[in-house]
Amino acid sequence: MASIVNFAGRDLPPPQSPFVDKGTFNLSFDGYQFLLGLLNAATSALSQATVGSSLTATGVNQATALQLNAQWNEVDTVPAGGGVLLASYQPGQTQTVFNDDNSNALLVYPSPGSQINALGVNTAYSVASNTTKVFYFVKPGEIKA
């Protein structure tokens, strides 16, 4: 037979105050403050994505394309034939590219020696204007879009 554990009346050792009021069994102010502090510490430990904004695509090939260093990249200006170069991320990571240019497609080049989908090694992937694309790093040298 399963036993029921009764936590009523169990307090923290002195001199600390109880987290639960003995009379009402409601969370005390100290208990509330402790839980709030714990939640704040836990949420501040969450990783945040790096963001590159107001970027301008450059170059006309993989060697002269703008190197992307952030996880989320907002490219606002894309000259005709302009491109960006993905970072060399580890398998399981992603890199997102937002093409916010109103008129030109953005050429997204893989890191040197890699390929996006089945386009071929070092071949650019075209991201249409006003489009977002997520690039998934599957294994070394292989990126899926």
Phi and psi in degrees as GROMACS dihedral restraints (atoms count N, CA, C in turn):
[ dihedral_restraints ]
;  ai    aj    ak    al  type     phi  dphi    fc
    3     4     5     6     1   -75.2    20    10
    4     5     6     7     1   138.4    20    10
    6     7     8     9     1   -96.3    20    10
    7     8     9    10     1   151.9    20    10
    9    10    11    12     1  -100.7    20    10
   10    11    12    13     1   127.1    20    10
   12    13    14    15     1   -90.9    20    10
   13    14    15    16     1   127.3    20    10
   15    16    17    18     1  -103.8    20    10
   16    17    18    19     1   114.6    20    10
   18    19    20    21     1   -93.6    20    10
   19    20    21    22     1     0.2    20    10
   21    22    23    24     1   -61.7    20    10
   22    23    24    25     1   130.6    20    10
   24    25    26    27     1    90.8    20    10
   25    26    27    28     1    -8.3    20    10
   27    28    29    30     1   -85.0    20    10
   28    29    30    31     1   121.6    20    10
   30    31    32    33     1  -116.5    20    10
   31    32    33    34     1   168.4    20    10
   33    34    35    36     1   -72.8    20    10
   34    35    36    37     1   156.2    20    10
   36    37    38    39     1   -61.5    20    10
   37    38    39    40     1   149.2    20    10
   39    40    41    42     1   -59.7    20    10
   40    41    42    43     1   150.3    20    10
   42    43    44    45     1   -93.4    20    10
   43    44    45    46     1    12.7    20    10
   45    46    47    48     1   -73.1    20    10
   46    47    48    49     1   154.8    20    10
   48    49    50    51     1   -91.4    20    10
   49    50    51    52     1   160.8    20    10
   51    52    53    54     1   -70.1    20    10
   52    53    54    55     1   149.4    20    10
   54    55    56    57     1   -83.7    20    10
   55    56    57    58     1   -20.8    20    10
   57    58    59    60     1  -124.3    20    10
   58    59    60    61     1   131.9    20    10
   60    61    62    63     1   -66.7    20    10
   61    62    63    64     1   128.8    20    10
   63    64    65    66     1   -65.3    20    10
   64    65    66    67     1   -31.5    20    10
   66    67    68    69     1   -81.4    20    10
   67    68    69    70     1   -41.9    20    10
   69    70    71    72     1  -105.2    20    10
   70    71    72    73     1   -14.0    20    10
   72    73    74    75     1    63.0    20    10
   73    74    75    76     1    22.4    20    10
   75    76    77    78     1   -89.7    20    10
   76    77    78    79     1   156.4    20    10
   78    79    80    81     1   -63.9    20    10
   79    80    81    82     1   128.0    20    10
   81    82    83    84     1   -77.8    20    10
   82    83    84    85     1   169.5    20    10
   84    85    86    87     1   -61.0    20    10
   85    86    87    88     1   -42.5    20    10
   87    88    89    90     1   -63.9    20    10
   88    89    90    91     1   -39.1    20    10
   90    91    92    93     1   -64.2    20    10
   91    92    93    94     1   -41.9    20    10
   93    94    95    96     1   -61.3    20    10
   94    95    96    97     1   -46.2    20    10
   96    97    98    99     1   -62.5    20    10
   97    98    99   100     1   -40.0    20    10
   99   100   101   102     1   -64.0    20    10
  100   101   102   103     1   -47.7    20    10
  102   103   104   105     1   -65.2    20    10
  103   104   105   106     1   -38.6    20    10
  105   106   107   108     1   -62.8    20    10
  106   107   108   109     1   -43.6    20    10
  108   109   110   111     1   -63.7    20    10
  109   110   111   112     1   -39.8    20    10
  111   112   113   114     1   -64.4    20    10
  112   113   114   115     1   -44.1    20    10
  114   115   116   117     1   -64.9    20    10
  115   116   117   118     1   -40.7    20    10
  117   118   119   120     1   -63.4    20    10
  118   119   120   121     1   -40.9    20    10
  120   121   122   123     1   -65.7    20    10
  121   122   123   124     1   -40.1    20    10
  123   124   125   126     1   -67.6    20    10
  124   125   126   127     1   -43.0    20    10
  126   127   128   129     1   -73.0    20    10
  127   128   129   130     1   -30.0    20    10
  129   130   131   132     1   -73.3    20    10
  130   131   132   133     1   -18.0    20    10
  132   133   134   135     1   -82.9    20    10
  133   134   135   136     1   -10.7    20    10
  135   136   137   138     1   -67.6    20    10
  136   137   138   139     1   139.6    20    10
  138   139   140   141     1   -75.3    20    10
  139   140   141   142     1   149.9    20    10
  141   142   143   144     1  -118.0    20    10
  142   143   144   145     1   144.3    20    10
  144   145   146   147     1   -70.7    20    10
  145   146   147   148     1   143.9    20    10
  147   148   149   150     1   -81.5    20    10
  148   149   150   151     1   145.2    20    10
  150   151   152   153     1  -128.3    20    10
  151   152   153   154     1   130.3    20    10
  153   154   155   156     1  -112.1    20    10
  154   155   156   157     1   121.9    20    10
  156   157   158   159     1  -123.6    20    10
  157   158   159   160     1   161.7    20    10
  159   160   161   162     1    56.5    20    10
  160   161   162   163     1    40.8    20    10
  162   163   164   165     1   -84.2    20    10
  163   164   165   166     1   154.5    20    10
  165   166   167   168     1  -121.9    20    10
  166   167   168   169     1   122.6    20    10
  168   169   170   171     1   -66.0    20    10
  169   170   171   172     1   146.6    20    10
  171   172   173   174     1  -133.6    20    10
  172   173   174   175     1   170.1    20    10
  174   175   176   177     1    68.7    20    10
  175   176   177   178     1   175.1    20    10
  177   178   179   180     1  -130.4    20    10
  178   179   180   181     1     7.8    20    10
  180   181   182   183     1  -152.7    20    10
  181   182   183   184     1   179.1    20    10
  183   184   185   186     1   -60.9    20    10
  184   185   186   187     1   -38.0    20    10
  186   187   188   189     1   -69.3    20    10
  187   188   189   190     1   -27.9    20    10
  189   190   191   192     1  -110.0    20    10
  190   191   192   193     1     2.8    20    10
  192   193   194   195     1   -71.4    20    10
  193   194   195   196     1   155.4    20    10
  195   196   197   198     1   -67.9    20    10
  196   197   198   199     1   124.8    20    10
  198   199   200   201     1   -73.7    20    10
  199   200   201   202     1   124.9    20    10
  201   202   203   204     1   -90.2    20    10
  202   203   204   205     1   127.7    20    10
  204   205   206   207     1  -113.2    20    10
  205   206   207   208     1    -6.4    20    10
  207   208   209   210     1  -106.6    20    10
  208   209   210   211     1   164.8    20    10
  210   211   212   213     1   -76.2    20    10
  211   212   213   214     1   -37.0    20    10
  213   214   215   216     1  -114.7    20    10
  214   215   216   217     1   126.5    20    10
  216   217   218   219     1  -129.3    20    10
  217   218   219   220     1   118.3    20    10
  219   220   221   222     1  -102.6    20    10
  220   221   222   223     1   107.9    20    10
  222   223   224   225     1   -98.1    20    10
  223   224   225   226     1   110.2    20    10
  225   226   227   228     1   -88.5    20    10
  226   227   228   229     1   -31.3    20    10
  228   229   230   231     1  -123.7    20    10
  229   230   231   232     1   124.4    20    10
  231   232   233   234     1  -129.0    20    10
  232   233   234   235     1   103.3    20    10
  234   235   236   237     1   -68.9    20    10
  235   236   237   238     1   159.5    20    10
  237   238   239   240     1   -54.9    20    10
  238   239   240   241     1   124.4    20    10
  240   241   242   243     1    80.6    20    10
  241   242   243   244     1     4.2    20    10
  243   244   245   246     1   -72.4    20    10
  244   245   246   247     1   150.3    20    10
  246   247   248   249     1  -144.9    20    10
  247   248   249   250     1   171.4    20    10
  249   250   251   252     1  -131.5    20    10
  250   251   252   253     1   159.2    20    10
  252   253   254   255     1  -117.7    20    10
  253   254   255   256     1   123.6    20    10
  255   256   257   258     1   -66.6    20    10
  256   257   258   259     1   153.8    20    10
  258   259   260   261     1   -74.6    20    10
  259   260   261   262     1   170.3    20    10
  261   262   263   264     1   -96.0    20    10
  262   263   264   265     1    79.5    20    10
  264   265   266   267     1   -85.3    20    10
  265   266   267   268     1   165.3    20    10
  267   268   269   270     1   -84.3    20    10
  268   269   270   271     1   155.9    20    10
  270   271   272   273     1   -54.0    20    10
  271   272   273   274     1   137.0    20    10
  273   274   275   276     1    98.1    20    10
  274   275   276   277     1   -15.0    20    10
  276   277   278   279     1   -91.7    20    10
  277   278   279   280     1   163.3    20    10
  279   280   281   282     1  -131.7    20    10
  280   281   282   283     1   157.2    20    10
  282   283   284   285     1  -137.0    20    10
  283   284   285   286     1   127.2    20    10
  285   286   287   288     1  -106.1    20    10
  286   287   288   289     1   136.8    20    10
  288   289   290   291     1  -124.0    20    10
  289   290   291   292     1   124.9    20    10
  291   292   293   294     1  -105.1    20    10
  292   293   294   295     1   116.2    20    10
  294   295   296   297     1   -94.2    20    10
  295   296   297   298     1    97.0    20    10
  297   298   299   300     1   -94.5    20    10
  298   299   300   301     1     9.4    20    10
  300   301   302   303     1   -73.2    20    10
  301   302   303   304     1   141.1    20    10
  303   304   305   306     1   -85.2    20    10
  304   305   306   307     1   -10.3    20    10
  306   307   308   309     1  -128.8    20    10
  307   308   309   310     1   -29.6    20    10
  309   310   311   312     1  -114.9    20    10
  310   311   312   313     1   144.1    20    10
  312   313   314   315     1   -72.3    20    10
  313   314   315   316     1   151.3    20    10
  315   316   317   318     1  -106.4    20    10
  316   317   318   319     1   128.8    20    10
  318   319   320   321     1   -89.0    20    10
  319   320   321   322     1   122.4    20    10
  321   322   323   324     1  -109.7    20    10
  322   323   324   325     1   115.3    20    10
  324   325   326   327     1   -94.7    20    10
  325   326   327   328     1   142.5    20    10
  327   328   329   330     1   -73.8    20    10
  328   329   330   331     1   164.0    20    10
  330   331   332   333     1   -60.5    20    10
  331   332   333   334     1   150.3    20    10
  333   334   335   336     1   -52.5    20    10
  334   335   336   337     1   132.3    20    10
  336   337   338   339     1    86.5    20    10
  337   338   339   340     1     0.6    20    10
  339   340   341   342     1  -109.7    20    10
  340   341   342   343     1   170.7    20    10
  342   343   344   345     1  -139.9    20    10
  343   344   345   346     1   149.9    20    10
  345   346   347   348     1  -100.9    20    10
  346   347   348   349     1   126.1    20    10
  348   349   350   351     1    51.6    20    10
  349   350   351   352     1  -130.9    20    10
  351   352   353   354     1  -112.9    20    10
  352   353   354   355     1    30.6    20    10
  354   355   356   357     1   -75.1    20    10
  355   356   357   358     1   -17.2    20    10
  357   358   359   360     1   107.0    20    10
  358   359   360   361     1   153.5    20    10
  360   361   362   363     1   -61.5    20    10
  361   362   363   364     1   133.3    20    10
  363   364   365   366     1    64.6    20    10
  364   365   366   367     1    15.9    20    10
  366   367   368   369     1   -92.5    20    10
  367   368   369   370     1   136.9    20    10
  369   370   371   372     1   -74.2    20    10
  370   371   372   373     1   149.0    20    10
  372   373   374   375     1  -105.0    20    10
  373   374   375   376     1   132.0    20    10
  375   376   377   378     1   -92.4    20    10
  376   377   378   379     1   125.3    20    10
  378   379   380   381     1  -109.9    20    10
  379   380   381   382     1   116.9    20    10
  381   382   383   384     1   -60.5    20    10
  382   383   384   385     1   159.5    20    10
  384   385   386   387     1   -62.4    20    10
  385   386   387   388     1   148.2    20    10
  387   388   389   390     1    54.2    20    10
  388   389   390   391     1    42.4    20    10
  390   391   392   393     1  -132.1    20    10
  391   392   393   394     1   150.3    20    10
  393   394   395   396     1  -114.9    20    10
  394   395   396   397     1   139.9    20    10
  396   397   398   399     1  -136.5    20    10
  397   398   399   400     1   135.6    20    10
  399   400   401   402     1  -103.9    20    10
  400   401   402   403     1   131.3    20    10
  402   403   404   405     1  -108.3    20    10
  403   404   405   406     1   122.2    20    10
  405   406   407   408     1  -101.6    20    10
  406   407   408   409     1   123.1    20    10
  408   409   410   411     1   -87.8    20    10
  409   410   411   412     1   104.8    20    10
  411   412   413   414     1   -85.9    20    10
  412   413   414   415     1   -51.5    20    10
  414   415   416   417     1  -152.9    20    10
  415   416   417   418     1   167.6    20    10
  417   418   419   420     1   -53.7    20    10
  418   419   420   421     1   126.5    20    10
  420   421   422   423     1    84.6    20    10
  421   422   423   424     1    -2.9    20    10
  423   424   425   426     1  -126.1    20    10
  424   425   426   427     1   121.7    20    10
  426   427   428   429     1  -125.1    20    10
  427   428   429   430     1   135.7    20    10
  429   430   431   432     1  -111.1    20    10
  430   431   432   433     1   140.0    20    10
